[in-house]
Amino acid sequence: MKNFWTQLPKPFLALAPMAGVTDLAFRTMCKRFGADVIYTEFASANALARHSKKTQEMLSFSTGEQPVVCQIFGNDPSVFHAAAESVEGMGFSGIDINFGCPAYKVTRHGGGVSLMRNPAHCAELIAAVCDATALPVSVKLRASINDNKKKITAVDLVERIKSLPVSAVMIHGRSYELPFDGEPDIGMIAAVKRVFKGIVIANGGILSPETAQEMVEATHADGLGIARGALGRPWIFRQIREYLASGAFHEPTWDEKKQCIMEHVKLALETKGPYGIIEMRKHLAWYVKGLPRAKKIREELVKVKTLEEVQRIIMAMPEQELSS
Ligand SMILES: Cc1cc2nc3c(=O)[nH]c(=O)nc-3n(C[C@H](O)[C@H](O)[C@H](O)COP(=O)(O)O)c2cc1C
């Protein structure tokens, strides 16, 4: 099977995985604005190994989104083996293993970032996946995690797994101890780029075209992973691309933003049925974040039940509010 990672332009832009956020509708919007690689939300290896209908539905994707990478979490090599077979059968372009999630529901079962404390076990899990599938295998790590008095870093882990056929590594440049705040450890990402022969994707704190450029220059990463920077701003992919090419970027017009919001709502309804509007509420709040009167508008948007209600509220917003 083709290793799509090596065919991507550099630096490429990836929509990083976000549980509860990167569903089909949101991913489609990010793809339309130029994301080169799309990650799904994480999925339980256990559920995939059992061919859980609910998980398969959660992971549904469209061919237009490809390359789509399915991210799995768990901690049992035999389960990972079965999950990888299932992911390949579903038609994904790649499979990613989560070694970075700090959420208790994942770490309490020994998954996510807690695995970084045991590089040998990480290697077993990766080997099980590589053995099960011809898909390119990638991993997502954090910069570091403390283990008693010792610090285990992304470089330690990458050194341990370098004999395995891992195609790509995404490094979230923050430690387990500072999961989402503070400056990412750019030096650690650059260090991984120096030791890992495959594709390196830098992630953490890329919230603007300027920070994207700083990340590329400081790390020489092959690609950038964008997560929270895309919330309410799926057009950030287009802006980053413009900025990297020309040193300038443009803010979408009010018409473009309005069209984007309404298309997103329609996609959410098409892909999730009436429940799609409930899922959309948080996205709508992100779309208006930071705008004048955002609090009041958000209060209305988080209660919407229909597309028409969204349309009415969004249309009532004067142009300068959304384009400011
Ligand atoms: C709501 C939310 C859900 C996330 N879910 C996942 C996930 O399922 N898998 C994963 O590897 N990382 C997950 N992350 C971490 C992001 O992929 C990313 O590494 C992190 O947010 C740092 O990037 P940023 O500074 O661009 O947001 C999640 C982050 C957020 C904010």
The ligand as an SDF file (V2000), in Angstrom:
LIG
                    3D

 31 33  0  0  0  0  0  0  0  0999 V2000
  -10.9080   19.0860   22.5220 C   0  0  0  0  0  0  0  0  0  0  0  0
   -9.6030   18.3790   22.2640 C   0  0  0  0  0  0  0  0  0  0  0  0
   -9.6130   17.0320   21.9950 C   0  0  0  0  0  0  0  0  0  0  0  0
   -8.4060   16.3690   21.7380 C   0  0  0  0  0  0  0  0  0  0  0  0
   -8.4390   15.0440   21.4060 N   0  0  0  0  0  0  0  0  0  0  0  0
   -7.2970   14.4050   21.0380 C   0  0  0  0  0  0  0  0  0  0  0  0
   -7.3280   13.0740   20.5630 C   0  0  0  0  0  0  0  0  0  0  0  0
   -8.3870   12.4430   20.4160 O   0  0  0  0  0  0  0  0  0  0  0  0
   -6.1420   12.4950   20.2400 N   0  0  0  0  0  0  0  0  0  0  0  0
   -4.9350   13.1520   20.3740 C   0  0  0  0  0  0  0  0  0  0  0  0
   -3.8850   12.5860   20.0600 O   0  0  0  0  0  0  0  0  0  0  0  0
   -4.8900   14.4310   20.7920 N   0  0  0  0  0  0  0  0  0  0  0  0
   -6.0350   15.0650   21.1070 C   0  0  0  0  0  0  0  0  0  0  0  0
   -5.9990   16.3820   21.4760 N   0  0  0  0  0  0  0  0  0  0  0  0
   -4.7110   17.1020   21.4500 C   0  0  0  0  0  0  0  0  0  0  0  0
   -4.5150   17.8260   20.1190 C   0  0  0  0  0  0  0  0  0  0  0  0
   -4.4240   16.9310   19.0350 O   0  0  0  0  0  0  0  0  0  0  0  0
   -3.2190   18.6600   20.1540 C   0  0  0  0  0  0  0  0  0  0  0  0
   -2.1360   17.8060   20.3450 O   0  0  0  0  0  0  0  0  0  0  0  0
   -3.2250   19.7100   21.2590 C   0  0  0  0  0  0  0  0  0  0  0  0
   -4.4690   20.3800   21.3630 O   0  0  0  0  0  0  0  0  0  0  0  0
   -2.1080   20.7280   21.0230 C   0  0  0  0  0  0  0  0  0  0  0  0
   -2.2840   21.3840   19.7930 O   0  0  0  0  0  0  0  0  0  0  0  0
   -2.8870   22.9010   19.7180 P   0  0  0  0  0  0  0  0  0  0  0  0
   -2.0250   23.7400   20.6210 O   0  0  0  0  0  0  0  0  0  0  0  0
   -2.7900   23.2230   18.2480 O   0  0  0  0  0  0  0  0  0  0  0  0
   -4.2970   22.8310   20.2370 O   0  0  0  0  0  0  0  0  0  0  0  0
   -7.1760   17.0590   21.7590 C   0  0  0  0  0  0  0  0  0  0  0  0
   -7.1890   18.4350   22.0400 C   0  0  0  0  0  0  0  0  0  0  0  0
   -8.3800   19.0940   22.2770 C   0  0  0  0  0  0  0  0  0  0  0  0
   -8.3440   20.5850   22.5490 C   0  0  0  0  0  0  0  0  0  0  0  0
  1  2  1  0
  2  3  1  0
  2 30  2  0
  3  4  2  0
  4  5  1  0
  4 28  1  0
  5  6  2  0
  6  7  1  0
  6 13  1  0
  7  8  2  0
  7  9  1  0
  9 10  1  0
 10 11  2  0
 10 12  1  0
 12 13  2  0
 13 14  1  0
 14 15  1  0
 14 28  1  0
 15 16  1  0
 16 17  1  0
 16 18  1  0
 18 19  1  0
 18 20  1  0
 20 21  1  0
 20 22  1  0
 22 23  1  0
 23 24  1  0
 24 25  2  0
 24 26  1  0
 24 27  1  0
 28 29  2  0
 29 30  1  0
 30 31  1  0
M  END
$$$$
